[in-house]
Structure formats: structure tokens, C-alpha cells
Amino acid sequence: MPDRVLEGQTALVTGAGRGLGRAFAERLASLGCNIAVHGMREHGPSEYGGRETLSDVARSIAEVHGVRTVKVLADLTRSADVERVVATASRDLGAIDILVHNAGGDIAAAGGKEEDVRAVIDRNLLSTIFVCQQVARAMMQRRRGRIITITSVAAFRGRTNGSIYATAKAAAVHFTRCLADQMRPFNVTVNSIAPGDTRTERFLATRPVDPARLAEDGTLDRIATVDEVARVVEFFAGPLGAFVSGQVVRIDGAGQGWPA
């Protein structure tokens, strides 16, 4: 088990029911964090072949890692829901020390209907703004904290399909950098990680995948594992990231080689 360098701290991880969000929550819990496990739907974790509910996920993390957890269901595109999530996490686990805002995704990203466009922008940009602002206010008062947003390499790469998703993630990247500048006087770091293709349940279930890209070593021309992405969250949340802020790290094995 890793050293529990974050023992007793509280982390809110949004979109934590499965995939990358679950990996982030597990990683922080292994370091000693109590975890507020957010999801939009109770049965969200089972949507791509799993059998767990969000309640099951929260309970499992608590049992495996010996930490306290709380489950919070909410639509983070609604400011009232965001306030409730932060209030519940703070009441049940203590003031939030670490935010990992992972909720979002490219659902309907290729759609041309107005409701599709709004859904993608709201889930990926509006939720980032609402959640970060709400958590940042309390961190400012305490004069400490770590905020990590999960964006995407799509923010740096134009593509024919998914342009609205790429636009929303690019805006989230810029928001993250602006927030980092605002939070400097309050001793709060704000960073983003931008994963490329990652072998989550949803990724593997929704598109054809070249088996050669599922290699786990010997080449960087492959699809990342969730653990490889979670390690970067650990860096930003832990002691090594104490003086790192305003940064965006692409996690794609040099799939893009130009400056961010």
C-alpha cells in the first residue's frame, strides 16, 4: 500500500462511479483521503457492463482503503445541486481539501441538434465552472487546497467529429489557468490533466479498438491505462505538487508533440 501521505484529508471526486473517476477516487483513498463519491445516476456505474451502483462503489472504496466515504447524486450543471454536493461532502467528511472534477464526457458530441450542443457544453464547461467556483470559495477562506480539472487532449487537437466537445474542453483548460492565477494569493493550486485515449469501460464499449494498442508496456503507441492517468492526479494532489499550479499535462504517450 502507498504511504498514506494524504491521511485525513477530504477529496471530492466528481464522475467517480466508474472509469477514470473511480480510479482517481481509489488512488486518493489509498493515500488516506476520505472520499465524496459523486455520480449523476445511482446505476451509472453499471451502464457499460458493470454490476455496481454508486452506493456500492462508495462502500467498496471505504472498505478496501479504510477511509470514510459519502455518496452524492447530483446534476452538476445546476448550481443548486453543486451547492448541495459541496455542503454534503463538507458536513459528512470535513472541509474539502482536494477537488478532482472529472464529470463530463463526449456523449452526443457529434450531434448537430441544439440540445446536443448545449448538453456537451453544459456537462464539460458549465459544470467545471460551477464546481470549481463553489469549492474555491471555501478553500480561499482556509488558504489551502488543490483543484484538479480533467480536460482532454481534444482541447489541443481539432477534429471533424466532436468539435463541440473539443471546444468545451479547450474552454475548461483556459478557465483552469485563469482560476490558478486567481487562487495564487490563497495558497491553492489549480491544474488540469488532459488524457488521450484511455481504456475505460465506456471507451472500450463504444468504439472499435486495435488490439495492438492494448499493450501495457514496450511502446508508447498504445491506449493508456486508468492507473497511468491516476498517477498524475496523485502528483498534483500530493506533496510533490505543492508549488505546481496553472499547468495542463497531456497524458497520451506523446501522441501530440507540440506545446500546449
Secondary structure by P-SEA (a helix, b strand, c coil): ccccccccbbbbbccccccaaaaaaaaaaaaccccbbbbccccccccccccccaaaaaaaaaaaccbbbbbbbcccccaaaaaaaaaaaaaccccccccccccccccccccccaaaaaaaaaaccaaaaaaaaaaaaaaaaaccbbbbbbbccccccccccaaaaaaaaaaaaaaaaaaaaaaccccbbbbbbbbcccccaaaaaccccccccccccccccccccaaaaaaaaaaaacccccccccbbbbcccccccccc
